[in-house]
Amino acid sequence: MTAWTADELDRVGGAEELQLASQRSDGTLRPYVRMWVVRAGHDVYVRSAYGKDNPWYLRALASGVGRIRAGGIERDVTFAPANPTADDAIDAAYHAKYDRYGARIVGTVVGPHAHEVTIRLLARG
């Protein structure tokens, strides 16, 4: 496991959207899925806007690894659970970045229902 560089954190965390592909058991990547991404502190997070049954989310949990593209960065990642102490900071990051889309849309990725479907993206080799 390697850490994100400051530049990668800025670029990935500052990107409007992130593309995420989970890895199949044969090592190939599934098709990329677009989603919102936020940075909170020295970590990068994504959330399943449509809950625990969202197919990309289930595949990410099952595989545990994949690849992301955002802000001109393409990087292998591990999908890890978020520390619950980061929930408020992650919510605040989503609000700060995406509130312009309206409360109804941002409401899908903030609050207790979204806390349980948060994935922390850890940079890999």
Sequence and secondary structure as in RCSB ss.txt:
>XXXX:A:sequence
MTAWTADELDRVGGAEELQLASQRSDGTLRPYVRMWVVRAGHDVYVRSAYGKDNPWYLRALASGVGRIRAGGIER
DVTFAPANPTADDAIDAAYHAKYDRYGARIVGTVVGPHAHEVTIRLLARG
>XXXX:A:secstr
     HHHHHHHHH S EEEEEB TTS B   EEE  EEETTEEEEE TT TT HHHHHHHHH EEEEEETTEEE
EEEEEE  GGGHHHHHHHHHHHHGGG HHHHTTSSSHHHHTTEEEEEE  
